[in-house]
Structure formats: C-alpha cells, structure tokens
C-alpha cells in the first residue's frame, strides 16, 4: 500500500488488494469501508462509512483529487449483463457469463451522495455530483448535478469558487 501524508484509515476497513492500493495526501477512509477491487485515490479524498466497492481483482476504482463518496454508497465495477440470457453468478465460470468489467472513475471535484449506486464504466466528469439515493448508469457531464433512479441532470454547478479554493491549496 502506498499512502501520502495525512492519511487516515479506520481499523474496521477491508481492502482485498491492499498491497497494490494507492492513496494520496489528505485522505480519510471511514469505518466499514469494503473494497474488492484495485483502488487508486488522489489527494483530499474522503470515503465515508459503510461504502462498498465491488468487482474483484480485475476491476478498478479511480478517485482523482477532491473527489468523495458519501455514507452507504455502492460502487459496482463489475457486473453480469442480465440481457445476455447467460448464467449470472460469480461462482459460474466466465465462459458461461456475459460480464461488464469497466473501471469507475471519479474525476476531480466529483462526488456521490448518501446511499447512491454507481454502475460499471461510469465516469463522473470533473465537478459532477450525484444526489442522495440515486443510481448512476451512464457517464456524467462536467459540473452538473444528477439525481434520481436512473439519475438525470437537473442543474449546473458554478466551478469558479471551487477552482479558486483548489488553487489556494496548490492545485490548478
């Protein structure tokens, strides 16, 4: 595991691929975090309590600087494609399944609200936000707020002040 300065991880955390995990500076991972994927985390990132990241050894989550996951979220990096009529169960050999394995990426300044779900292959664009109790199935547009199930764009964010504060912290 590679960690930066000011790194906190609660003792009740499970990261299956801990030896390959990478964490930047000013990172906090709260109680009950459960992760079965590869994980790379930038600076100033918070992962709130009881967040679950699933997908297995060949899956990945990438969280860039200033991104975050709120409490109770589920990030799914690998899933069965239920439209294929195949057998669906991780215990069934892959040749009998149709699998979606695409990284989930949180670009800078993106985050998801409490109890939300993000599905494989989703890229949360810079500054995008997913509201509480929402399900995100498709990539987002920059600086846009999404809500609902499935999530839909509802409002734009003003990035000016956010970028100004980031610059004060040494980020462009």
N, C-alpha and C positions, 0 to 999 in steps of 0.2 A: 504494500500500500504506500502510495506517495501522498504526502499531505503538505500543505503550505503552513504559513503562520496563522495563529488564532484559529485553530481547528478544534471543534468540539464534536464528540460522538458519544451519545448516551450508552451506558453499559448494556442496555436492552435493545441492541441492534443486531440484525443478521444480514450480512453481505456475503453471499456464496462465493463470489470471485474477489475476495478481499485482497489477495496478493497482486492483482492487476488493476485495482481501483485507484483512481487519481482524483485528488481533491485540491483545490486552490486555496488561497488565503481567505480568511474570514468566512469560514463555512461552519454551519451548525446542523447536525443531524439528530433529531429528537427521538425519544423513546418509541419503541415499537416499529421502527423502520425495518422493512423486509425487502430484500433485493436478490433476485436470482440471475440478473444479467450482468454484463460488463457495464461499468459506470465511469464516466468522466465528468468532473464537476469543476467549473471555473471559480472565480472569486466572488465574494459577497453573495453566497447562495445559502438559502435556508430550506431544509426539508423537514416539514412539521410532523408531529406524532402520527403514528399508525398509517403511514404511507406504504403502499405495496407496489413494487416494480417487479413484473414477472415476464418470463420469456426464455429463461435458461441460458446456458453457457455461450451460445452463438448469437445471442441478442444483445442490443446495447441501448443505453440511455446516455445522451449527451446534454449537459446543462451548462450553457455559457454564463458569463459574468452577469450578476444581478438578477438571476432567474430564481424561481421559487415554486415549491409545491406545498399547498396547504394541507391541513389535517385530514386524514381519512381518504386521501386520493388513491386511485388505482391507475397505474401506467402499464399498459399491456404492449409489450414489444414484439411478441409472437403470439399468433392465434391460429386456430383452424379456420379455413374458409368454408363456412357452412353451406355455401351454394353449390359446392362440387359433388355432393352426394357421396362423399368419402366417409370412411370411418373417422370418428373425431374423439381423440383421447391421446394424451401424451405418452401413454404406455403402448399404443399401437405403433408398429414400425412405420417410419416416414413414407415408405413406398406406397402405403395404403391411405395416406392422408394428403390433403391439399393444405399446405401451410403458408401463412403470411408472416414473413420474418423481415421486418424493415425497422431500422433504428427510429427511435423517437428522439427528436431534437428540440430543446428549448433554446431559442436564440436569446441574445442579450435582452434584458429587461422584460422577459415574458414570465407569466406565472399562471397557475391554475388555482381556482377557489376550492373551498372545503367540499369534500365528498364528490369530487368530479372524477371522470374517467376519460383517459386518452388512449386511443387505439393505435395499432402498429402503423408505422410510416408517417405519422403526423409530425409536421414541423411547425412549431409555434414561432411565427415570424417575430422579428425584433419588436419588442414593446407590446405584443398582443397579450390579452388577458382572457382567460376562460372563467366565467362566473360559477358560483357555487352550484353543486348538484347538476352539472351539465355533462354531456357526453360529446367529445370531440372526435369526429371520424375522418376529417379532412384537414389539410394544411390551412393555416390562417394567413390573413393579410397583415402587414406591419401596422402597429399602433392602432389596433382595432379590438374592441371588446365583444366577446361572444357569450351567449347564454342559451340554455335550453337543451333539449334532447330530441333530435340531434341539435348540436349548437349552431346558432346562426348569428351573423354580425348584427349588432344593434347600435354601436356608437364608435366614434373615433376618439383616440386619446391624444392629448397635446404633449408632444415629446420634448418641448422646449425646456421646461424646468427640470425634467428628469435628466436630460443630457447635460444641463448646466451643473447639477449636483454631481453627476458622474465625473465631469471634468475636474471639479474641485477635489475629487478623490484620486485624480491622476489617470482617468480613463478618457479616451477620445471617442 
